[in-house]
Amino acid sequence: MIGEYQDNASTATPIDDWLVQQETVWLGDIPVGVITKPTATSEIQVHYIHTDHLNTHEPETGRYISPDPNE
């Protein structure tokens, strides 16, 4: 799976708002991170994926919470 999205068509706002439930970030054929935002009010979270020289995936580490865009 590369990405999973949810349509927010049931909201009262007229904006076509899509939520990214999970998006994988690739560097060539190597996955390097996963971006998640499960709900409209939750913050964006980035999980880093570490691989070795054989592309063996290690557990995700280093969760980064996005800064406030209004700052």
Secondary structure by P-SEA (a helix, b strand, c coil): ccbbbbbccccccccccccccbbbbbccccccbbbbbccccccbbbbbbbbccccccccccbbbbbccccc
